Amino acid sequence: MTVRRDFKDPARCRPDLVIGREEPFAEAREQLARGGSVLLHGPAGIGKSTVLRALAADNAGGAPTVLRCSATESESHLPFLALADLFGLVLERVCGALPAAQRTALESALTGRGESTLQRDGLALRLAVLSVLRALAAEGPVLVVADDLQWLDSASAELLGFAARRLGDAPVQMLCAVRTEGTEGQEYDRHLRACPPDTRVVRLGPFSRTQVSALLDHRGYTGLSRSTVRDIHRTSDGNPLFALELGRALAESPARPRPGEPLPVPTSLRALVLSRLEMLSDDARRTLLVASAGARPTPALLHAAGRDHAEEETAQAAALGLLATDPEEPALRFAHPLISAALYAEAPAHERRAAHAALSTAASDPIERARHLALATTGTDPEVAARLAEAAALARDRGAPSVAASLGLLAARRTPAGPADAADAADTADAAGGAPGPDERRLQAAEDAITAGEADLARDIAREVLTRATVPAERVRAWMVVIEAAGQALGEVDAVFPQVLADAGDDPRLLALVHYQLAWRELVVDGDFGKARREAAHAADLAARGADRRTELMALAFQSSTETLMGHPAAPATIKRALREPQDPFVACHHNGAGMARFRWLLMSDQLPEARKSITGLLREARRRGMVESEVHFLRFLADTELRSGHCGRALDLARESLRLARDSGIGEGASAMLASLAEASGGDVERALALAREAADHAEVDGDQMYLSLALAAFGYAQSVAGDAAGAVRSLRRVRELEQGMGITDPARGRWHGDLAEALVRIGEPGEAQELIDLTRVHALRLDRAGVLAVLDRAEALVRAARGEHEAARKQLASAQARLGRLGYGLEEARAAFALARLRARRPGAAPGHAPYDEAARLFRRCRALPWLRQVDTAVAAGPVEPDTVSADTSAALDGLASMERQVASLVMEGATNREIAARLFISVKTVEATLTRVYRKLGIRSRVDIVRLAAGRRTR
């Protein structure tokens, strides 16, 4: 119950209160802000009350009177109880305004001092509720907050509905929540009768895996592996309350379940379903246990598993709401995964083993039969272990590496332990016909987990093996898993390399693996492309000596990629070496394999159709094999290809899909955020683009990844440029230039940021620096035959010419650049050239007014679905004709004579920045700013900051 209160500081909704509910929260808040009402609905535990409280707090500042009620099932039979909660403490304020008959009826209903019923005082009560709400609304807006509307007593619900339909323009809003079941939850219809006609219905659906992970992290359950979070999401079916209870149980449990084992279901959740399970017959309960143990149970499977009366027993379970029935679906489905989990967890161990034993012969799939056989037995069994290993290989071939990892771990647990020392282990392997030992099977499972994107599981397995392994090959293999699991954060495993080199000894096969990872370390951590290339070449030679074709191909692919990015002349020849037969199927579709190296070369060589065909094939194969990390990166590269082709809508969809998958798996988040930023800035939301670029840069900074840091900053600079922040774009892209120079990257097709920097420099009045950048970049672009880069540089150079007053030459150069970009298939760059040309033409004397000069640019941007750029066209049209900005030759020459830091400081002074602000933005001291300004004054022959501002004004001439 809430009484009238004054809000000096409106309550704000803390973001943590609506984790995973940002979109429905925003939808509901927008409806309330318009003066409408909201009805939230969804199943139990979905978070309705949390969102309702957050919305009420967020909206309470605009409503002097907030009326609250929260019904419960046990009190739903008491008439007028909800009405008493709502009006109990405000009735005295408005009671005097009610007619006597209404006042008497309402007081009797709310206080119980007299006998009042809807049958006897129906009209008086209905009018009284309406009168109270109108009287309160006369004093100011009223917000009625009602939780658990399904338990509202029928009398209160009817009275509220009567009043809600007749309030008209009175400022009374309702914010309600009601429990509904099922995927659509249409049961809310009858509860709408208690709400105003303008009520918006907002459904709260299940959380995604990423949202469940964020919720668990927020509540402090941070030690859970991603595979465990995946199991929590599956078992809870995305229900936040159930997910939190499962997370709490795991956090409090001294022993975590092994991969493949069911989650422990806490008592708080078991109680939700066990009462219904107790109503089943013993036979029906055993039948459901077999169903809960099966992957896709059907009546036929249950019969084959010995459940002769499966139809009758499952019908009994469906009548109790334990099974969901669908005549179109032959498989049995539990009404909620939690029911299956609780049933399985509650069953005694011997009953579970019996269920698995029955399914080990009944299941038709060999993978399922092997899994059930393992779960039906205890202890070690070489025959069972061999069948599990075969099933794991089959799962791997089917493109299910996560299943293969789970089966591999089961195989390792069923494999008898061998002798402790390496020599005896080798003898045992020979005697057993080369049968793998338990640690070898664990390592295979770890490698499958890496493929499936479960890096934390893989790392845990490898660390366990390293605690006891003495065989060099097993130790090096385990170290490789640890390094692979680190992803881009290779700086975190720097200490591993001396240990793994010691374990490798002088074995060329093992050394090849180590030097391949050292090549990545040189590239990612130190940003040294030259050293990375040499390490990769050394790894390829070692692998060839050791007859390890897979590692040789991976090293050659890496070497060719670094050579391509460096602009090294050997790149085409190395790619050919990496593509020679015999090939390895795994390498062929790996995101660091030869196919990827060829794609990168095609993309940088302006062969967009071939690049799209190549990356589409790689993506298809990675998905078929279940290679999650490769899928994340291939989606990103396909998005990049579509973006360059000017298909911004398609690129945006692909980039968002890559980012979702990256966040779900914890793989490549920074890289996917970087590409998503570029796609958003081109075809989506610019503010989101800026946020994603910052996120990508943060990831790279934390990981110590120089390579992706430069790409993230390039994306940030592009987004800043689209947002109209030319000075910010210059600062970001200048840092990209410094980073790439330090890494030895000379191919301008790598990040294609050079044109953006040159154009931003022109916009802040630095055409000299822009021309210098264009000239230097053009040398490398000509050497490497980068036609697309050359056309973009011409577009930027045309803007330099326009700034210097060479308008006719600028127009010709822009028209040429636009035509060449169109022929090459760079749709968005072509549109940008058309836009720049339109702006020049719009400034000519006698140019057609309005939109006419911009028609071509608008058409091209619409074709690309480049919404942010279309908004720029609209802005240019609205601004009307503008006189061209030029720079006098004398002043331009004077500024061109300044050093880079001097130009930056002078430019910021022209923007009106103080010395302290300049120091903060350029990351230098105030004293350095003062010393730099002294040099600027001397070189320009001026005396003060005022003279710099006057100089800036004097640069504009007609």
Disulfide bonds with the S-S distance in Angstrom:
none
